[in-house]
Amino acid sequence: MQWLKDLFTTTDSVAHIALLYAIVIAAGVYLGKIKIGGISLGVTFVLFAGIVAGHLGFTAPAPILTFIQDFGLILFVFMIGMQVGPGFFESFGTAGLKLNGLAATGILLNILVMFACYFIFFDTSNITNLPMMVGTLYGAVTNTPGLGAANEALGSVFGSNAPQIASAYACAYPLGVLGIIGATILIRYICNIKLEKEEDNLNAQEGVKANQKPYKMHLEVTNKYLEGKTLLQVHDFLNRDFVVSRIVHDGELSIPTSKTVFHIGDQMLIVCAEADHEAIMAFIGPKLDIDFEQSDQPLVSKRILITNPKINGKSLASMHFSSMHGVNVTRVTRQGMDIFASASLPLQVGDRIMVVGPEDAVDRVANTMGNSIRRLDTPNIATIFVGIIIGIIFGSLPIAIPGMPVPMKLGIAGGPLIIAILIGRYGYKIHLVTYTTTSANMMLREIGLVLFLASVGIKAGANFFETVVEGDGLLYVLTGFLITIIPILIVGPIARLKFKFNYFTIMGMIAGTYTDPPALAYANSVCSKEAPAVGYSTVYPLSMFLRIFTAQIVVLFFCG
């Protein structure tokens, strides 16, 4: 049995290190699924499993722990950036700008409350107290990437003697999860909100938003002005996006092109935004009760999956579907959502397009687009590692700022995150295929996260219980709770009373500001609509970026 003992005690063997991480991660994931009061800590419990292992002396060499910790962090934040990148800049619409402003205000208030607690409750002459409060801050806001960024920045300031702020993080995290949900519930009573009324308001808003969905109708040309005009001329004059997918002239069904000439009595199938359908109908002619799609003519409608990397980023207009292929694209489906096929819409790998035309022409378009689900099952691994290379180089650039003890660097957390966001949004412009299935993205994210959490926990485990029992552990819990709830109780009522946001949108916004999935899960459980998810996804990209960025700013400016 000596071999078994050696397996658990020979800390520098590959088998021991692999076994250590496997045990810590498996135990943490399974324990994280346990719900108390309907709430679980999820994968973050891996941190606590690592702490126990480190406390028991079940550990690995420090350089190995540091490497796995940093590599896991890079992988985690890069995949987050790839996920949020496509929608990052679009989140700053009219309502999105207000929500992101509120989220940024909440993040600033978290930092201000942290400093207030530091000056009120701690000895400011002790140089380790402020770094520990930074750990408390990120536990209170349940943001693990911020913890990683702060850890890295502390390493550049303190070197190998950097404080183990994961202990403070672990103290504040559990009550942080509960505090976010509890403060969100408290807003309901502060603002006298009735959930049933909020649902009714969402139902009314959905009736308005429905007008933005693609709308299909059959019209007859009765406007004498259109006689002899081409489809392109009519489109330019009307100045509204619409697609004529089929036209009947003198009883013959055909696929129109931009040069197709309109005549009185022509019948056509038009697809447009629902908000535009009445104006288009008033200009062209009345609606018909026929359905060309039931015709015996040899025309087909087919959904085609874009998997050809060469199509990535090309607009519908540049593909010349009508003039070159004799078909029309009537709608685009992206990540489960129907998008109107406007001429300027850039296509992306993973989009599904509805193509209408003769069967042989549609098949030719399918071959051009790729239409191979197997291609999407193959991960674009090169894009990920090219992005990581650029992200690490970018994050290592020193930025000299007056008053800072060392040049600021975005580091291995901030650099890859920013590059991933840019690649996710603009990668198609340099022919990088950024499409990754949701399951593949989540798998890589989770692997990176559990490697990071396990490493941090194991390193912090040796001194964790002394910190909690003999040190300031209970004070970290108290101050963490204040950091959690005070900003929510300020920003939440402002969002409701001043900006009149729906309560469920506010719940999602708060969960996104704190990048906290359990809070989003609670919001979804009390709302039958998608408002919490919309609020969450609107502020999540900017919030994640600010959490990581401000972690390094606070450490480099104030902990040096």
C-alpha positions in Angstrom: 0.0 0.0 0.0 3.1 2.2 0.0 2.2 3.2 -3.7 -1.1 4.6 -2.5 0.5 6.6 0.3 3.1 7.9 -2.2 0.3 9.0 -4.6 -1.2 11.3 -1.9 2.1 12.5 -0.3 4.6 12.9 -3.2 3.6 16.5 -4.0 5.8 17.1 -7.0 4.5 14.0 -9.0 2.2 14.6 -12.0 -0.1 11.9 -10.7 -0.4 13.6 -7.3 -1.1 17.0 -8.8 -3.8 15.6 -11.2 -5.4 13.6 -8.4 -5.4 16.7 -6.1 -7.2 18.9 -8.7 -9.6 16.0 -9.6 -10.6 15.5 -6.0 -11.0 19.2 -5.2 -12.9 20.0 -8.3 -15.2 17.0 -8.2 -16.0 17.5 -4.4 -16.5 21.3 -4.9 -18.9 20.8 -7.9 -21.0 18.2 -6.2 -21.2 20.1 -2.9 -22.0 23.3 -4.8 -25.2 21.7 -6.0 -26.6 21.4 -2.5 -29.4 24.0 -2.0 -30.1 25.8 1.2 -33.3 27.8 1.1 -33.5 27.2 -2.7 -30.0 28.8 -3.2 -26.7 27.1 -4.0 -23.2 28.4 -4.2 -22.7 26.5 -7.5 -19.2 26.0 -8.9 -17.7 28.5 -6.5 -17.8 25.8 -3.8 -14.6 24.5 -5.5 -12.8 27.4 -3.7 -14.0 26.0 -0.3 -13.0 22.5 -1.3 -9.6 23.8 -2.2 -9.3 25.6 1.1 -10.1 22.4 3.0 -7.5 20.5 1.0 -4.9 23.1 1.6 -5.6 23.2 5.3 -5.2 19.4 5.5 -1.8 19.6 3.8 -3.1 18.1 0.5 -1.3 20.5 -1.8 1.2 20.8 -4.7 4.3 22.9 -5.4 3.6 26.6 -5.4 4.9 27.3 -8.9 2.5 24.6 -10.3 -0.4 26.0 -8.4 0.4 29.5 -9.7 0.7 28.4 -13.3 -2.6 26.4 -13.2 -4.3 29.4 -11.4 -3.2 31.9 -14.0 -3.9 29.7 -17.0 -7.4 28.9 -15.7 -8.0 32.6 -15.3 -6.9 33.4 -18.8 -9.1 30.8 -20.3 -12.1 31.8 -18.2 -12.0 35.6 -18.9 -11.2 35.0 -22.6 -14.2 32.8 -23.1 -16.4 35.4 -21.3 -15.1 38.0 -23.7 -15.9 35.9 -26.7 -19.4 35.3 -25.3 -20.2 39.0 -24.6 -18.3 40.5 -27.5 -21.0 40.3 -30.2 -23.4 42.2 -28.0 -21.0 44.5 -26.0 -21.3 47.7 -28.0 -25.0 47.1 -29.0 -25.8 47.1 -25.2 -25.4 50.9 -25.2 -28.8 51.8 -26.8 -31.1 54.3 -25.2 -32.4 52.0 -22.4 -29.1 50.1 -22.4 -27.2 53.3 -21.7 -29.3 54.1 -18.7 -29.0 50.5 -17.3 -25.2 50.4 -17.9 -25.0 53.8 -16.2 -26.8 52.5 -13.2 -24.6 49.4 -13.2 -21.4 51.5 -13.3 -22.8 53.6 -10.5 -23.4 50.5 -8.4 -19.8 49.3 -9.1 -18.4 52.6 -8.0 -20.6 52.5 -4.8 -19.2 49.0 -4.0 -15.7 50.5 -4.1 -16.6 53.5 -2.0 -18.4 51.4 0.6 -15.3 49.1 0.8 -13.1 52.1 1.5 -15.5 53.4 4.1 -15.5 50.1 5.9 -11.7 50.0 5.7 -11.3 53.3 7.4 -14.0 52.7 10.0 -13.2 49.1 11.0 -9.5 48.4 10.3 -6.1 49.6 11.3 -4.9 51.6 8.3 -1.3 51.3 9.3 -1.3 47.6 8.6 -0.4 47.3 4.9 -2.2 44.0 4.5 -5.6 45.2 5.6 -6.5 47.1 2.4 -5.6 44.2 0.1 -7.8 41.9 2.3 -10.6 44.4 2.0 -10.2 44.1 -1.8 -10.7 40.4 -1.4 -13.7 41.1 0.7 -15.1 43.4 -2.0 -14.9 40.7 -4.7 -16.5 38.1 -2.4 -19.3 40.5 -1.6 -20.0 41.1 -5.3 -19.5 37.4 -6.1 -17.1 38.3 -8.9 -14.3 35.7 -9.3 -12.5 37.3 -12.3 -12.1 40.4 -10.3 -10.5 38.3 -7.6 -8.1 37.0 -10.1 -7.2 40.4 -11.5 -6.6 41.7 -8.0 -4.4 38.7 -7.1 -2.3 39.4 -10.2 -2.0 43.1 -9.5 -1.0 42.3 -5.9 1.7 40.0 -7.2 3.2 42.9 -9.1 3.2 45.1 -6.0 4.1 42.7 -3.2 5.9 40.0 -5.2 5.9 36.6 -3.5 4.7 38.1 -0.2 1.3 39.1 -1.6 -1.5 38.7 0.9 -3.8 35.7 0.4 -6.9 37.7 -0.3 -8.9 34.6 -1.2 -9.5 34.1 2.5 -11.4 37.3 2.8 -13.2 36.5 -0.5 -14.3 33.2 0.9 -15.6 34.8 4.1 -17.7 37.4 2.2 -19.0 35.2 -0.7 -21.8 33.2 0.9 -23.5 36.2 2.5 -22.9 38.1 -0.7 -25.1 35.7 -2.7 -27.9 35.9 0.0 -27.5 39.7 0.3 -28.0 40.4 -3.4 -31.2 38.4 -3.4 -32.4 39.8 -0.1 -31.7 43.4 -1.0 -33.5 42.9 -4.4 -36.6 41.7 -2.5 -36.3 44.7 -0.1 -36.5 47.1 -3.1 -39.9 45.7 -3.9 -41.2 46.8 -0.5 -39.4 50.1 -0.4 -40.9 51.1 -3.8 -44.3 49.4 -3.1 -44.1 47.2 -6.2 -46.8 44.6 -7.1 -45.5 41.7 -9.1 -48.8 41.1 -10.9 -48.8 44.7 -12.1 -45.2 44.4 -13.4 -46.2 41.3 -15.4 -49.1 43.2 -16.9 -46.8 46.0 -17.9 -44.5 43.5 -19.6 -47.4 42.0 -21.5 -48.3 45.5 -22.8 -44.8 46.2 -23.8 -44.5 42.9 -25.7 -47.5 44.0 -27.8 -45.4 47.0 -29.0 -42.2 45.0 -29.5 -44.1 42.5 -31.6 -44.1 45.1 -34.4 -40.4 44.7 -34.8 -40.7 41.0 -35.9 -40.6 39.9 -39.6 -44.0 40.2 -41.2 -45.2 38.3 -44.3 -48.1 39.4 -46.6 -49.4 39.0 -50.1 -50.2 42.2 -52.0 -51.6 43.2 -55.4 -50.1 46.2 -57.2 -52.8 48.9 -57.7 -50.7 52.1 -57.4 -50.5 53.5 -60.9 -47.2 55.2 -60.0 -45.5 51.8 -59.8 -46.3 50.9 -63.4 -43.0 50.4 -65.2 -40.9 51.0 -62.1 -38.2 48.5 -61.1 -38.1 46.8 -57.7 -35.0 48.8 -56.9 -36.7 52.1 -57.7 -39.7 51.2 -55.6 -37.5 50.2 -52.7 -35.4 53.4 -52.8 -38.5 55.6 -53.1 -40.3 54.0 -50.2 -37.1 54.0 -48.1 -38.2 51.1 -46.0 -36.6 47.6 -45.8 -38.7 44.9 -47.4 -38.0 41.8 -49.5 -40.2 40.7 -52.4 -39.6 37.0 -52.4 -42.1 36.0 -55.2 -44.1 37.8 -57.8 -46.9 36.6 -60.1 -47.2 38.4 -63.5 -49.7 37.3 -66.1 -50.2 34.1 -64.1 -46.5 33.2 -64.0 -44.8 32.8 -60.7 -41.1 33.9 -60.5 -38.4 35.2 -58.2 -37.9 38.9 -58.6 -34.5 40.7 -58.9 -33.7 44.3 -58.4 -34.4 44.9 -62.1 -37.9 43.3 -62.0 -40.5 45.7 -63.4 -43.8 46.3 -61.6 -47.1 46.3 -63.5 -50.7 47.0 -62.4 -52.3 43.7 -61.3 -49.0 42.0 -60.3 -49.3 39.9 -57.1 -46.3 39.5 -54.8 -45.2 38.0 -51.5 -43.5 40.6 -49.3 -41.5 40.2 -46.0 -40.8 43.3 -43.9 -40.7 44.5 -40.4 -44.2 44.4 -38.9 -44.0 48.1 -38.0 -43.6 48.9 -41.7 -46.3 46.6 -43.2 -49.1 49.2 -43.2 -47.1 51.8 -44.9 -45.9 49.4 -47.6 -49.4 48.0 -48.1 -50.8 51.6 -48.5 -48.1 52.4 -51.1 -48.2 49.2 -53.2 -51.8 47.9 -52.9 -54.3 45.8 -50.9 -53.6 42.5 -49.1 -54.7 39.3 -50.8 -56.1 36.1 -49.3 -53.9 33.8 -51.3 -50.7 31.9 -50.5 -48.0 31.6 -53.1 -46.2 29.1 -50.9 -49.0 26.6 -51.6 -48.5 27.0 -55.3 -47.5 24.0 -57.5 -44.8 26.1 -59.1 -41.3 24.6 -58.6 -40.2 27.0 -55.9 -38.9 26.0 -52.5 -38.2 27.7 -49.1 -35.3 26.3 -47.2 -33.4 27.3 -44.1 -29.7 27.3 -44.8 -26.9 27.2 -42.1 -23.9 29.4 -42.7 -20.8 27.4 -42.0 -18.5 28.7 -44.7 -15.9 31.0 -43.0 -15.5 33.0 -46.2 -19.1 34.3 -45.7 -18.4 35.6 -42.2 -19.0 39.4 -42.1 -20.4 39.8 -45.6 -23.6 41.8 -45.9 -26.7 40.5 -47.6 -26.4 43.2 -50.3 -22.8 42.1 -51.1 -23.9 38.5 -51.7 -26.2 39.5 -54.6 -28.6 36.7 -53.9 -31.3 38.0 -56.4 -29.1 39.0 -59.3 -26.5 36.2 -59.1 -28.5 33.2 -57.7 -32.1 34.1 -58.6 -33.2 33.6 -55.0 -34.2 35.9 -52.1 -33.3 35.8 -48.4 -36.4 36.6 -46.4 -35.2 36.3 -42.8 -32.2 35.5 -40.7 -32.2 33.5 -37.5 -29.3 34.2 -35.1 -29.0 32.5 -31.7 -32.7 31.5 -31.8 -33.9 35.1 -32.7 -35.5 36.1 -36.0 -33.8 39.1 -37.6 -35.2 41.0 -40.6 -33.1 40.4 -43.6 -32.1 44.0 -44.3 -29.5 44.7 -47.1 -26.9 46.0 -44.6 -27.0 43.1 -42.2 -23.6 41.4 -41.9 -23.8 37.6 -41.9 -22.0 35.5 -39.3 -21.0 31.8 -39.2 -23.8 30.1 -37.3 -26.7 32.2 -38.8 -29.6 30.4 -40.4 -31.1 32.1 -43.5 -34.5 31.5 -45.1 -33.9 31.3 -48.8 -36.7 31.2 -51.4 -36.3 30.3 -55.0 -36.0 27.4 -57.6 -34.9 24.2 -55.9 -31.6 24.0 -57.9 -30.7 27.6 -57.2 -31.5 27.2 -53.5 -29.2 24.1 -53.5 -26.4 26.1 -55.1 -26.8 28.8 -52.4 -26.7 26.1 -49.7 -23.4 24.8 -51.1 -22.0 28.3 -51.1 -23.1 29.0 -47.5 -21.7 25.7 -46.3 -24.8 24.3 -44.7 -22.8 21.7 -42.7 -23.7 21.3 -39.1 -20.6 19.2 -38.7 -18.4 22.2 -39.4 -20.0 24.0 -36.4 -19.3 21.0 -34.2 -15.5 21.5 -34.9 -14.2 24.2 -32.5 -12.2 27.1 -33.9 -9.4 26.4 -31.5 -6.9 28.5 -33.5 -9.0 31.7 -33.0 -9.0 31.2 -29.2 -5.3 30.8 -28.9 -4.5 33.6 -31.4 -6.7 35.8 -29.2 -4.9 34.7 -26.1 -1.5 35.4 -27.6 -2.6 39.0 -28.5 -4.4 39.4 -25.2 -1.3 38.5 -23.1 0.9 40.8 -25.1 -1.7 43.6 -24.9 -2.1 43.0 -21.1 1.7 43.1 -20.6 2.1 46.6 -22.1 3.3 48.9 -19.2 1.3 52.1 -18.9 3.0 54.7 -16.8 0.6 56.8 -14.7 1.8 59.6 -12.4 1.4 58.8 -8.8 1.5 55.0 -9.2 4.4 53.1 -7.7 4.6 50.7 -10.8 3.4 51.1 -14.4 -0.2 49.8 -14.8 -0.8 46.7 -16.8 -4.1 45.2 -17.8 -2.5 41.9 -17.0 -3.5 38.4 -17.9 -7.1 39.1 -16.9 -7.8 42.5 -18.4 -5.7 42.1 -21.6 -7.3 38.8 -22.9 -10.8 40.1 -21.8 -10.5 43.2 -24.0 -9.1 41.4 -27.0 -11.7 38.7 -26.7 -14.5 41.3 -26.7 -13.0 43.0 -29.8 -12.5 39.6 -31.6 -16.0 38.5 -30.7 -17.4 41.7 -32.2 -15.0 42.5 -35.1 -13.1 39.3 -35.7 -15.0 38.7 -39.0 -13.4 41.8 -40.4 -10.0 40.1 -40.3 -11.4 36.7 -41.3 -11.3 35.2 -37.9 -14.1 32.7 -37.4 -15.3 33.4 -33.8 -18.3 31.1 -33.7 -18.3 28.8 -30.8 -21.3 26.7 -29.7 -22.7 27.7 -26.4 -21.9 24.3 -24.9 -18.3 24.5 -26.0 -17.9 28.1 -24.6 -19.4 27.1 -21.3 -17.2 24.0 -21.1 -14.0 26.0 -21.6 -15.2 28.7 -19.2 -16.0 26.2 -16.5 -12.7 24.4 -16.9 -10.8 27.6 -16.6 -12.9 28.7 -13.6 -12.6 25.5 -11.6 -8.8 25.4 -12.2 -8.5 28.9 -11.0 -10.7 28.4 -7.9 -9.1 25.2 -6.9 -5.6 26.7 -7.1 -6.6 29.8 -5.2 -8.3 27.7 -2.5 -5.4 25.3 -2.1 -2.9 28.2 -1.8 -5.1 30.0 0.8 -6.0 26.9 2.8 -2.9 26.8 4.9 -3.8 30.0 6.8 -7.6 30.2 6.2 -8.9 29.0 9.5 -6.5 31.1 11.5 -7.7 34.1 9.5 -11.4 33.3 10.2 -11.1 32.1 13.8 -8.3 34.1 15.2 -8.1 37.0 12.7 -10.7 39.3 11.2 -12.9 36.7 9.5 -16.1 37.8 11.1 -15.3 41.4 10.3 -14.9 40.4 6.6 -18.3 38.8 6.7 -19.9 42.0 8.2 -18.1 44.5 5.9 -18.8 42.2 2.9 -22.5 42.3 3.7 -22.5 46.1 3.8 -20.6 46.2 0.5 -23.2 44.0 -1.0 -26.5 45.6 0.1 -25.8 49.3 0.4 -25.2 50.0 -3.3 -28.3 47.9 -4.3 -30.5 49.8 -1.9 -29.3 53.1 -3.5 -29.3 52.1 -7.2 -32.4 50.0 -7.2 -34.8 52.7 -6.0 -33.2 55.2 -8.4 -33.8 52.8 -11.3 -37.4 52.5 -10.3 -38.4 55.9 -9.1 -36.4 58.1 -11.4 -36.0 56.0 -14.6 -39.3 54.0 -14.2 -37.7 50.6 -15.1 -39.8 47.5 -14.7 -39.0 45.7 -11.4 -38.0 42.5 -13.2 -35.6 44.4 -15.4 -34.1 46.0 -12.3 -33.7 42.5 -10.8 -31.8 41.4 -13.9 -29.8 44.5 -13.9 -28.7 44.0 -10.3 -27.8 40.4 -11.0 -25.8 41.4 -14.0 -24.0 44.2 -12.1 -22.9 41.6 -9.5 -22.3 39.0 -12.3 -24.3 36.7 -10.0 -26.2 33.7 -11.7 -28.0 32.7 -8.5 -29.6 36.1 -8.4 -30.7 35.8 -12.0 -32.1 32.4 -11.4 -34.2 33.8 -8.5 -35.4 36.6 -10.7 -36.4 34.2 -13.5 -38.3 32.1 -10.9 -40.6 34.9 -10.1 -41.1 36.3 -13.6 -42.6 34.4 -16.6 -41.1 36.8 -19.1 -37.6 37.5 -20.3 -37.2 40.9 -18.7 -34.7 39.7 -16.0 -32.5 38.0 -18.6 -32.6 41.1 -20.8 -31.6 43.4 -17.9 -28.8 40.9 -17.0 -27.4 40.5 -20.5 -27.5 44.3 -21.1 -25.2 45.2 -18.2 -23.2 42.0 -17.8 -20.5 42.8 -20.5 -19.7 46.2 -19.1 -20.0 45.1 -15.5 -17.6 42.2 -16.0 -15.1 44.5 -17.7 -15.3 47.1 -15.0 -15.0 44.6 -12.2 -11.8 43.3 -13.6 -10.4 46.7 -14.6 -11.2 48.4 -11.3 -9.7 45.5 -9.3 -6.3 46.4 -10.8 -6.8 50.1 -10.5 -7.6 49.9 -6.8 -4.7 47.6 -6.0 -2.1 49.6 -8.1 -3.2 53.0 -6.9 -3.9 52.3 -3.2 -2.1 49.1 -2.2 1.4 50.1 -3.3 
